[in-house]
């Protein structure tokens, strides 16, 4: 495990004890009401840190409006104009996301660092394949993991020269192997918290797959304090996917759902049953494992570690708890009986 320099973002502490789920508002910045509405939706869905683009001074008005509507921290996404960062700090933002190299000369960086320090506001250095400096690109020839790491460390050094240390780093790439290698490199070279993500991951299907591979691999290594699943989709879908990734690597609570892939022994409509069960469980927060299995071979035996589960038969099923059969039910009774047992747990 990494020794992590703890950084506070509003009411969240990025120190490795908990991994926080992030998402980003995608409503036009000029639509304050729409942004507020989406921020509330994200908080209800389980998002723990929200980021908003601040492309101009008018967009700064988003900050007090959103913060009055949700309890979770808000991050201002700043590019090129350091004055937007200063105004966001004054407006009560919880964190600034910048690329220190693209906001002008060193004095601009110092002004932002000083303003953030006075209000204990952290800065996330966001490096990606499109933000690399010309000399680094020339050195490595392309946006390699080594190039991304060198750029991130260079930007961190800029802030350190301003006596600023409340830093979070992200090294994002749309290429999953590059992303994984980059984060592993930066994790070896610094103790700053890391925000994980595969940038420009794509639409829901491939975006979730790429994010699961990239983010999941790093979380399994013990790397990462916050995550965002970047999708060309409703941001609520990002939060749902992030929760599933955390659950899959044993880093999140809530229902862990297990179901078998079916085979020739299956004598029950398991695919439909599994889908209906998963849908029925999506809003249940109990930290339990639920199994939906197709037959006795893959039921109480193979899924014996499940807290509760069913194993299908010929138009019927057995309900089991920790491998022990507790009752037999008809096909129509399966889902209600399972949900009833979960309710009692």
N, C-alpha and C positions, 0 to 999 in steps of 0.2 A: 504493500500500500504506500502511496505517496504521502509525504509530509506536506500538508497544504496550508498555505498562509490564508487564514480565514478572512473573508470579505463579507460585509453586511450589505444587503440590497433591500432596503426597507425593512420588513419584518422577516426576511429570509437570511440565513447565515450560510454562506458557501464555504464549508469546511470539510466536506466529504462525508459528514454524518447522514445527510439526506441529499437526494438528487432531485432538483427542481425542474418542473416542466414549464417550458416557455412556448409562446406563440406570438404572432405579429398581426396587428390589425391590417386589413386590406381594403377598408373603405376609404374613398378619397379624403385626403386630409381636410379639405374644405367642408366636409359634411360632419360637423361636430356631433349632431344628434345620432347619426348613423354609427359613428365610432364609439360613442358611449354605449349604445345598444349592443354592439358587437362585443365590447369589453365585458359587459355584464354577462352575456352568453358564454364567453370564454371562462370567466370565473366560475360560473355554474357548472361548466363542463369539467372543471378540475385544473384549469390553467393556474399556475402559481406565480408567474412573472409575465407581464405583457409588454410588448415593444410596439412603439408607434413611430412612423416616419414623421420627421419634422422638416419638411422641404423649404419652408419659408416662415417669415415672422408671424403671419396670420395663423399658421398651424400651431404656434405655441399656445394658443387658446385651448387646444385640446387637453393640455396637461391638467389644469384645475378642473375642467369638466369631467374628465375620466376619473381623476383621483377622488372626486366627490361621490362617484357612483360605485366604485369597487374598493375592496380592502387590500388587494394584492399590489405589489410594486409595479411601477410603470417606468419603462426605459425609453429614452429619446434617441432615435436613430438619426445621427447627424453626418452629413457629408459636405465637405468643402468650406462651409461658412462657419468659422469659429464663434461668430456672434450668436448663431442659433443655439449653440451649446450654452453660452453665457445666459441667454434669455431663458432657456429651459431650466437651468439651475435656479434662476430667480423665481421661476414659476412653480417650483417645488418638485421637480423630477426626482426619481429615486436612483437613477443610474443613467450614465451617458454612454452611448456606443459611438465611437469614432475610429477613424484611421488617422492617427496623429500626423502621418506624412502628407495628408491631403488637405489640411486646414491652414496652409500658409507657413510662414516662417516660425522659428523656434519661440519667438515672443508670444505668438498666438497660442501655442501649446502651453506655455507657462501660464497665460491668463486663464485658460480653461482648467488647468491643474490647480491653480490657486483658488479659483471659485469653487471647485468641487471639494477641495480639502477643507475649506471653511465650513462647509455644510455636510461633511462626511458622506459625500456622494462618490461611489466608485465609478471607474471608467472601464468599459470593455473595449479592448483593442480588437477590432475585427479585420482579419486578413483573409483574402481569398485570391483565387487565381487571377482575377482581373485587376487587383490592386497593387501588384508587385512593382517595385521601383525598377527603372530602366537598367540600372547597374546590376541589380540582382538577377534580372532576366537575362542580361548578357552573360553573367557569370555562369548561370546554370543552363541556359539555352531554352528553358521552358518552365512552367510553373510546377516544379518538382516539390516533393515534400521538404527537401532541404532548403529550397528557395523560400517557401512559405514560412518555415521555421526561422530562418535568418531575418526575414522581414518582420516577423512578430517580435523577435528579440530586439531588433533595432528600435521599433516603436516603444517597447517597454523601457528601453534605455533612455529614450527621450523623456518619458514621464519620470523616471527615476532621477534624471538630472534636475528635475523640478521638485525634487524631494517629495514625490508622490508615489505611494505604494499600494493603494487600494485598487488593484488592477485585476481584471479578468481577461483571459485571452481566448480567442477562437481562431482556428486555422481551418477554413472551409474550402472544400473542393467538390466539384460535381463528379469527380472520378473517385470512386470509393477506395481503391487501394492507396491512392495518393493521400486522401483524407486520413485514413487509418495510420499510415506511416508518419504523416506530419504530426498528428497528435501524440503518437508514441515518442517521437523525437523531442517535442516541446515538453512533454511530461518528464523527460529525463533531465532537461536543462533548466527548469524553473519550478518554483513551488507555488506559483499563482494558480488560482482556481481556473478550470477550463470549461468553456461552454461548447458543447458538441453539436455538430450538425453536418449533414451532407447538403451543400448548397445546390440550388437549381435541380433538386432531385427528380422533379417531374410530376406527372399527374398521380392520382391516388394509388393506382396499382403499382407501378414501378417505383414511385417515390417512397412508398412504405417499404417495399422490398430493399431498396438501396439504403434507406435510413436504418432499417433493422439490422442489415449486415454491418454498416459502418458504425453506427452508434452502439449497437449491441456488442460488437467485438471489443470496443474500447471499454465499455462498462464491465464486461467480463474480465478485463485486465485490471480493473480498479481505477480506471481513468475517466474523469468527467464529473463535474459538480452540477451542471445544468445541461438540458438538452432541448433542441427544437427539431421536430420533424417538418422539414420544409416541403410543402405540397402545393401544386397548382390546384387548389381546392378551397373549400370553406375552412377557415382556421380551426373550427371546432373539430374537424377531422384530424388535424395535426395533434390536438390534445389527446383524442381517443387513441391514435396510433402510438403516441409517446407512452401513454399508460400501459398499453399492451406490450411495448418493448421492455419497459421496466419490469413488468410482471414476468415476462419470458426469461429474463436474466436474474430473477430473484431479487430485484431491487425495489419492487413496489408491492403494496398491499392489495387488498381486494380479491375478487374471485379469480382463481386459476382454473381455467377450463381445459379438460382433457377429453378427447374423443378419438375412437379408433377409426382407421381409414376404410373400414368394411372389407369383407371378402365373401367367398362363396358360402361360408357358414351363417351369414347374416340372414335372419328370417323376419326382420322387422324393418320398417322404413326409417332407418337410422339417420340418413342424411337430413331428412326433414325434421326429425326429432332433435338432432343436434343443433340445427339452425334455430328452431323455436326455443330450445333451452338456452342457448347463448343469448338470444334476444331478450328473454325473460330475466336473465341474470345481469344484464348490462348496468343496471343502476343499483345493484346490491354491493355494498362496501365491505361485507364480511371477509375476513382474511382466511378463506378456506379453498380447498381444491375439490372441484366437482367433476365427476367422470361420467360420460355417456358412452357406453360400450355396446358392441353388437352381439356378443354371445358370451357364454359362460367361460370360454377359454380366455377371452380378453377382458372379462369382467372382474369379479372379486379376486381373481388371481393376479392378473397383470396390473390391475389398477388398485391393488390392495392398499396403497398408501393414500388414496383419495379419502378425504373426510366424509364424503357422501357420493353415491353414484348409482347408476342403474346398469343392468346388463340385459340385453334383449333376448327373448326366446322366440317361440313360434306364435306371434300375435300377442305376446305378453312380455313381462320383464320381472326381474328381481331387483329389489332395492337393497343396497348394501352400505354399510358404514365401516370404514377401515377394514375392508375385506370380509366382514361378517354380514351374512344375509339377514335382513330384518323383516322383510315381507315380500310377497309376490303380488303383482298388480296386473290388471288387464292393459292392453295397449292404450285404451282411452284414459286410463287412470295414471299413466306413467308420469307425465309432466306435472299435473296437480299434486300427486303424491310426493314427487321429488321436491317441489317448491314448498310444500307443507313441512317436510323434514328440515329443509334449510331454514325456514322461518323459526323453527324450534331451537336451532343451534345458536 
